[in-house]
Amino acid sequence: MLPDGYSDVPAGKLAAVVTCLEMREPPDRRADPAQPGITLEHVERADPAWYRDLYRRIGTDWLWASRLVLPEDELAAILHHPDVEVYAVMKDGHAEGLLELDFREEGICELAFFGLTAAAIGRGTGRWLMNHAIARAWSREGHPPIGRFWVHTCTLDSPQALDFYIRSGFSPVKRQIEVFDDPRLTGALPAAVAPGVPLI
């Protein structure tokens, strides 16, 4: 447990406050905003290069890097696992959003990754995608029902993320500090991204 007051973060590292949220039963379904020209496609055995491109386009501004530095065989093992489901939000023939549901732990589903590119933000697509995520997590055909659906977000994510998850029916249950290598210094991401987070 960190003491009250300031704690040093080593040079080359970042620190973020992580909030874990969960729901123990499906919430009342919220209305789907109209999404003309938008579809959700299940991507079976997602190609790691395709996945990383979409992941990078969604997450670079928020310093997403964990899947960029994961060895390709390890990433493929996750993406191709029968209990991991990858979906793409398709707009004009291009993938502009990512939904990844991880059912590998019995009775639990993790909302592992959820996000949209800039081209899909601001049209209600996030609400539409979350509605699909919740419905799929709680009604996976051919499998026992889950008892917990959970997600985590951190202070490096969009400022709207935490409130969005709460409004979607998740409740905060735990807070942690995560310290990790700054991906702009390791070369995983360009140095110029996330200018509001200083490079030290």
Number of C-alpha atoms within 10 A of each C-alpha: 5 7 6 6 5 7 8 6 12 12 10 14 15 18 17 15 13 17 18 17 20 21 19 15 14 17 14 9 12 13 9 15 14 11 12 7 9 18 14 17 14 13 15 14 16 19 14 21 13 10 20 18 13 20 24 19 17 22 19 18 17 16 20 18 19 11 16 19 14 11 10 15 10 12 20 17 13 18 22 18 15 13 14 19 21 20 20 23 23 17 17 9 10 11 23 22 27 22 22 20 23 22 22 14 10 13 13 18 25 19 20 16 17 19 24 23 18 11 11 19 13 9 12 13 20 20 18 18 24 20 19 15 17 21 14 14 23 20 13 12 9 6 10 11 15 18 15 17 23 22 20 20 18 20 15 18 16 12 10 8 15 21 10 14 20 14 12 19 18 22 18 16 12 11 14 12 14 12 13 14 14 20 21 18 14 12 10 18 20 13 14 9 13 16 9 8 11 7 15 11
